[in-house]
């Protein structure tokens, strides 16, 4: 790789990183609003009620929301928002107990 091509690759990487940084900054503001207002927890409660306590149904509902979010914003930003919103619902349904090895959860 010549020095000129190396420089071009660095410039292209900088532009790509800038795009991702802007998307994450925007999603950071959205996540901040969702968590500070309690909307993320409220959404988690709505998902738990709609799923009627069934974890797989809650996961499908969260999948649908993430798919809708993913159409309008970049993938990384949609993931950050989905984790913020979906973690409350999954935690309320006890998903963490199913994913952690038994010796850790045994009391």
Backbone as a chain_set.jsonl record, in Angstrom:
{"seq": "XXXXXXXXXXXXXXXXXXXXXXXXXXXXXXXXXXXXXXXXXXXXXXXXXXXXXXXXXXXXXXXXXXXXXXXXXXXXXXXXXXXXXXXXXXXXXXXXXXXXXXXXXXX", "coords": {"N": [[0.848, -1.165, 0.0], [0.615, 2.105, -0.928], [1.848, 5.277, 0.355], [0.048, 7.314, -0.353], [-2.381, 5.96, -0.853], [-2.775, 4.912, 1.664], [-3.187, 7.251, 3.134], [-5.584, 8.125, 1.923], [-7.28, 6.076, 2.743], [-7.297, 6.535, 5.502], [-8.546, 9.058, 5.582], [-11.062, 8.412, 4.545], [-11.937, 6.649, 6.543], [-12.121, 8.431, 8.667], [-14.271, 10.057, 7.868], [-16.31, 8.142, 7.893], [-16.33, 7.468, 10.618], [-17.157, 9.883, 11.666], [-19.819, 10.041, 10.779], [-20.964, 7.914, 12.207], [-20.519, 8.826, 14.796], [-22.188, 11.08, 14.921], [-24.698, 9.858, 14.663], [-24.739, 8.283, 16.991], [-24.604, 10.277, 18.918], [-27.059, 11.52, 18.573], [-28.764, 9.358, 19.216], [-27.987, 9.055, 21.821], [-29.064, 11.319, 23.018], [-31.782, 10.74, 22.724], [-31.983, 8.383, 24.249], [-31.277, 9.438, 26.734], [-33.469, 11.156, 27.226], [-35.532, 9.246, 27.281], [-34.819, 7.676, 29.515], [-34.631, 9.543, 31.626], [-37.193, 10.608, 31.81], [-38.635, 8.413, 32.427], [-39.903, 6.977, 30.522], [-38.817, 4.752, 29.288], [-38.994, 2.725, 31.221], [-41.757, 2.718, 31.483], [-42.497, 1.863, 28.934], [-41.41, -0.669, 29.058], [-43.117, -1.793, 30.961], [-45.516, -1.751, 29.512], [-44.897, -3.551, 27.468], [-44.55, -5.903, 28.974], [-47.155, -6.231, 29.984], [-48.592, -6.511, 27.569], [-47.439, -8.818, 26.596], [-48.292, -10.575, 28.433], [-46.772, -11.74, 30.434], [-45.229, -13.651, 29.139], [-42.16, -14.577, 28.018], [-41.092, -15.012, 25.384], [-42.99, -13.801, 23.74], [-42.739, -11.163, 24.558], [-40.147, -10.708, 23.653], [-40.565, -10.841, 20.903], [-42.246, -8.623, 20.539], [-40.48, -6.566, 21.27], [-38.616, -6.956, 19.253], [-40.144, -6.154, 17.042], [-40.47, -3.419, 17.579], [-37.779, -2.594, 17.498], [-37.21, -3.173, 14.84], [-38.833, -1.322, 13.547], [-37.686, 1.04, 14.502], [-35.181, 0.742, 13.336], [-35.602, 1.33, 10.68], [-35.569, 4.041, 10.407], [-33.324, 5.146, 11.637], [-29.73, 4.808, 12.036], [-28.234, 1.508, 12.386], [-26.625, 1.048, 14.701], [-27.436, 3.098, 16.44], [-30.147, 2.422, 16.703], [-29.862, 0.008, 18.036], [-28.755, 0.815, 20.506], [-30.865, 2.327, 21.586], [-32.839, 0.345, 21.663], [-31.788, -1.457, 23.524], [-31.897, 0.092, 25.815], [-34.671, 0.479, 26.108], [-35.755, -2.122, 25.88], [-34.474, -3.63, 27.844], [-35.602, -3.193, 30.351], [-38.118, -4.422, 30.146], [-37.377, -7.084, 29.609], [-35.955, -7.65, 31.917], [-37.976, -7.449, 33.849], [-39.418, -9.706, 33.241], [-37.746, -11.67, 34.015], [-35.577, -12.496, 32.435], [-32.843, -12.384, 32.852], [-32.35, -14.31, 34.736], [-32.521, -16.618, 33.312], [-30.352, -16.607, 31.669], [-27.981, -16.524, 33.077], [-25.506, -18.609, 34.512], [-26.445, -21.388, 36.641], [-25.053, -21.732, 39.219], [-24.368, -19.098, 39.834], [-26.784, -17.776, 40.205], [-27.953, -19.237, 42.211], [-28.95, -19.276, 45.586]], "CA": [[0.0, 0.0, 0.0], [1.413, 3.32, -1.034], [1.469, 6.283, 1.353], [-1.129, 8.054, -0.808], [-3.557, 5.108, -0.617], [-2.933, 4.829, 3.115], [-3.792, 8.511, 3.547], [-6.967, 8.111, 1.455], [-8.018, 5.166, 3.623], [-7.481, 7.222, 6.779], [-9.544, 10.112, 5.392], [-12.36, 7.742, 4.411], [-12.294, 6.139, 7.872], [-12.518, 9.578, 9.494], [-15.628, 10.431, 7.48], [-17.214, 7.097, 8.39], [-16.419, 7.612, 12.071], [-17.958, 11.076, 11.934], [-21.224, 9.689, 10.58], [-21.372, 7.078, 13.337], [-20.525, 9.672, 15.995], [-23.397, 11.91, 14.887], [-25.834, 8.972, 14.945], [-24.706, 7.91, 18.406], [-24.938, 11.462, 19.717], [-28.523, 11.652, 18.496], [-29.401, 8.294, 19.994], [-27.697, 9.337, 23.222], [-30.068, 12.272, 23.49], [-33.06, 10.026, 22.819], [-31.884, 7.493, 25.406], [-31.32, 10.291, 27.914], [-34.855, 11.585, 27.439], [-36.327, 8.072, 27.657], [-34.509, 7.22, 30.865], [-34.902, 10.592, 32.618], [-38.637, 10.791, 31.959], [-39.246, 7.156, 32.849], [-40.625, 6.377, 29.405], [-38.258, 3.423, 29.011], [-39.618, 1.797, 32.166], [-43.175, 2.631, 31.14], [-42.597, 0.996, 27.761], [-41.166, -2.025, 29.542], [-44.357, -2.252, 31.58], [-46.488, -1.998, 28.447], [-44.5, -4.793, 26.801], [-44.839, -7.018, 29.886], [-48.605, -6.425, 29.998], [-49.028, -7.016, 26.271], [-46.945, -10.188, 26.452], [-48.952, -11.353, 29.481], [-45.77, -12.47, 31.201], [-44.559, -14.674, 28.331], [-40.901, -13.974, 27.585], [-40.9, -15.055, 23.926], [-43.876, -12.789, 23.154], [-42.092, -9.878, 24.832], [-39.0, -10.584, 22.743], [-41.095, -10.554, 19.565], [-42.7, -7.229, 20.556], [-39.28, -5.721, 21.249], [-38.078, -7.104, 17.898], [-40.937, -5.323, 16.137], [-40.119, -2.018, 17.85], [-36.422, -2.363, 16.997], [-37.284, -3.171, 13.378], [-39.394, -0.03, 13.143], [-36.64, 2.036, 14.764], [-34.08, 0.532, 12.405], [-35.88, 1.873, 9.356], [-35.372, 5.484, 10.376], [-32.04, 5.567, 12.187], [-28.688, 3.804, 11.802], [-28.33, 0.276, 13.159], [-26.006, 1.193, 16.015], [-28.312, 3.936, 17.255], [-31.342, 1.626, 17.011], [-29.482, -0.983, 19.043], [-28.595, 1.487, 21.8], [-32.203, 2.66, 22.073], [-33.544, -0.908, 21.957], [-31.27, -2.001, 24.781], [-32.431, 0.92, 26.892], [-36.101, 0.26, 26.249], [-36.068, -3.543, 26.028], [-33.864, -4.247, 29.025], [-36.554, -3.13, 31.464], [-39.135, -5.459, 29.946], [-36.756, -8.408, 29.749], [-35.626, -7.82, 33.33], [-39.217, -7.702, 34.582], [-39.861, -11.074, 32.967], [-36.769, -12.607, 34.561], [-34.696, -13.03, 31.397], [-31.476, -12.495, 33.367], [-32.225, -15.575, 35.465], [-32.409, -17.713, 32.352], [-29.108, -16.524, 30.913], [-26.828, -16.618, 33.969], [-25.354, -19.988, 34.986], [-27.157, -21.704, 37.887], [-24.329, -21.454, 40.467], [-24.336, -17.663, 40.11], [-28.102, -17.34, 40.661], [-28.385, -20.018, 43.373], [-28.712, -18.56, 46.847]], "C": [[0.899, 1.234, 0.0], [0.975, 4.322, 0.038], [0.215, 7.07, 0.954], [-2.404, 7.253, -0.547], [-3.839, 4.971, 0.876], [-3.613, 6.095, 3.639], [-5.264, 8.573, 3.14], [-7.834, 7.206, 2.332], [-8.28, 5.81, 4.981], [-8.543, 8.318, 6.685], [-10.937, 9.504, 5.292], [-12.844, 7.2, 5.762], [-12.754, 7.273, 8.785], [-13.93, 10.032, 9.153], [-16.641, 9.412, 7.983], [-17.404, 7.215, 9.897], [-17.257, 8.832, 12.444], [-19.445, 10.807, 11.793], [-21.751, 8.877, 11.754], [-21.45, 7.91, 14.613], [-21.776, 10.543, 16.054], [-24.624, 11.064, 15.223], [-25.884, 8.592, 16.418], [-25.009, 9.096, 19.315], [-26.447, 11.684, 19.724], [-29.234, 10.593, 19.313], [-29.13, 8.478, 21.478], [-28.686, 10.326, 23.811], [-31.425, 11.593, 23.668], [-33.072, 9.121, 24.046], [-31.944, 8.298, 26.7], [-32.736, 10.749, 28.242], [-35.707, 10.41, 27.908], [-36.073, 7.647, 29.096], [-34.853, 8.271, 31.917], [-36.399, 10.797, 32.851], [-39.335, 9.531, 32.451], [-40.002, 6.457, 31.737], [-40.103, 4.982, 29.08], [-38.867, 2.385, 29.944], [-41.102, 1.635, 31.876], [-43.373, 1.73, 29.93], [-42.36, -0.454, 28.155], [-42.4, -2.611, 30.191], [-45.428, -2.572, 30.554], [-46.172, -3.311, 27.735], [-44.833, -5.995, 27.676], [-46.34, -7.285, 29.932], [-49.104, -7.01, 28.688], [-48.605, -8.465, 26.067], [-47.579, -11.125, 27.464], [-47.97, -12.259, 30.217], [-45.027, -13.547, 30.439], [-43.332, -14.04, 27.682], [-40.763, -13.94, 26.071], [-41.79, -14.024, 23.227], [-43.29, -11.393, 23.373], [-40.911, -9.66, 23.897], [-39.462, -10.249, 21.329], [-41.581, -9.107, 19.491], [-41.518, -6.262, 20.511], [-38.623, -5.78, 19.874], [-38.825, -6.202, 16.917], [-40.59, -3.844, 16.323], [-38.739, -1.688, 17.297], [-36.417, -2.327, 15.47], [-37.835, -1.849, 12.862], [-38.37, 1.082, 13.365], [-35.53, 1.949, 13.725], [-34.336, 1.073, 11.018], [-35.569, 3.361, 9.27], [-34.032, 5.967, 10.874], [-31.003, 4.483, 11.933], [-28.784, 2.631, 12.784], [-27.779, 0.427, 14.564], [-26.887, 2.019, 16.943], [-29.585, 3.189, 17.639], [-31.042, 0.597, 18.086], [-29.375, -0.343, 20.426], [-29.964, 1.825, 22.397], [-32.964, 1.397, 22.464], [-33.074, -1.525, 23.259], [-31.834, -1.212, 25.954], [-33.897, 0.607, 27.16], [-36.418, -1.204, 26.556], [-35.52, -4.184, 27.282], [-34.816, -4.239, 30.211], [-37.599, -4.234, 31.344], [-38.553, -6.849, 30.159], [-36.397, -8.677, 31.209], [-36.855, -8.119, 34.168], [-39.722, -9.123, 34.383], [-38.848, -12.114, 33.425], [-35.84, -13.204, 33.53], [-33.279, -13.223, 31.914], [-31.295, -13.804, 34.118], [-32.031, -16.751, 34.521], [-31.063, -17.723, 31.635], [-27.86, -16.668, 31.767], [-26.714, -18.056, 34.459], [-25.952, -20.188, 36.38], [-26.352, -21.409, 39.15], [-24.296, -19.976, 40.831], [-25.674, -17.207, 40.693], [-28.573, -18.099, 41.892], [-28.045, -19.268, 44.652], [-28.854, -19.504, 48.003]], "O": [[1.808, 1.373, 0.818], [-0.132, 4.227, 0.567], [-0.584, 7.448, 1.811], [-3.397, 7.805, -0.072], [-4.994, 4.921, 1.298], [-4.505, 6.023, 4.483], [-6.103, 9.022, 3.921], [-8.984, 7.534, 2.627], [-9.361, 5.65, 5.548], [-9.347, 8.487, 7.602], [-11.885, 10.018, 5.885], [-14.03, 7.288, 6.078], [-13.672, 7.094, 9.585], [-14.707, 10.359, 10.05], [-17.717, 9.785, 8.449], [-18.521, 7.076, 10.395], [-17.986, 8.805, 13.436], [-20.245, 11.288, 12.596], [-22.856, 9.122, 12.239], [-22.356, 7.715, 15.423], [-22.358, 10.722, 17.124], [-25.492, 11.5, 15.98], [-26.956, 8.582, 17.023], [-25.611, 8.925, 20.375], [-27.033, 11.998, 20.76], [-30.196, 10.89, 20.021], [-29.955, 8.097, 22.309], [-29.099, 10.193, 24.963], [-32.129, 11.844, 24.647], [-34.049, 9.093, 24.793], [-32.593, 7.881, 27.659], [-33.149, 10.73, 29.402], [-36.514, 10.556, 28.826], [-37.007, 7.296, 29.817], [-35.323, 7.919, 33.0], [-36.82, 11.121, 33.961], [-40.499, 9.578, 32.847], [-40.672, 5.453, 31.977], [-40.867, 4.122, 28.643], [-39.219, 1.288, 29.51], [-41.647, 0.539, 32.009], [-44.304, 0.925, 29.897], [-43.025, -1.359, 27.651], [-42.706, -3.789, 30.002], [-46.165, -3.547, 30.701], [-47.075, -4.092, 27.435], [-45.342, -7.0, 27.179], [-46.759, -8.443, 29.92], [-49.946, -7.907, 28.69], [-49.321, -9.247, 25.443], [-47.422, -12.342, 27.365], [-48.293, -13.391, 30.576], [-44.257, -14.296, 31.04], [-43.444, -13.095, 26.902], [-40.348, -12.918, 25.524], [-41.381, -13.436, 22.226], [-43.34, -10.546, 22.482], [-40.701, -8.552, 23.404], [-38.82, -9.46, 20.636], [-41.352, -8.432, 18.488], [-41.555, -5.26, 19.796], [-38.126, -4.768, 19.381], [-38.21, -5.563, 16.063], [-40.434, -3.108, 15.348], [-38.542, -0.631, 16.698], [-35.693, -1.53, 14.874], [-37.358, -1.32, 11.859], [-38.205, 1.959, 12.517], [-35.001, 2.971, 13.288], [-33.395, 1.261, 10.246], [-35.331, 3.885, 8.182], [-33.632, 7.09, 10.567], [-31.368, 3.344, 11.643], [-29.347, 2.759, 13.871], [-28.405, -0.023, 15.523], [-27.06, 1.668, 18.11], [-30.053, 3.304, 18.772], [-31.878, 0.341, 18.953], [-29.857, -0.906, 21.409], [-30.185, 1.624, 23.591], [-33.657, 1.378, 23.481], [-33.881, -2.061, 24.018], [-32.206, -1.792, 26.974], [-34.311, 0.484, 28.313], [-37.262, -1.489, 27.406], [-36.057, -5.192, 27.74], [-34.831, -5.187, 30.996], [-37.923, -4.9, 32.328], [-39.167, -7.692, 30.813], [-36.523, -9.807, 31.682], [-36.803, -8.937, 35.087], [-40.38, -9.68, 35.262], [-39.066, -13.312, 33.245], [-35.352, -14.318, 33.722], [-32.58, -14.131, 31.465], [-30.194, -14.355, 34.137], [-31.441, -17.764, 34.897], [-30.677, -18.738, 31.057], [-26.778, -16.912, 31.232], [-27.729, -18.669, 34.791], [-25.962, -19.267, 37.197], [-26.924, -20.87, 40.098], [-24.205, -19.632, 42.01], [-25.703, -16.349, 41.575], [-29.506, -17.654, 42.561], [-26.964, -18.691, 44.771], [-28.693, -19.099, 49.155]]}, "num_chains": 1, "name": "protein.A"}
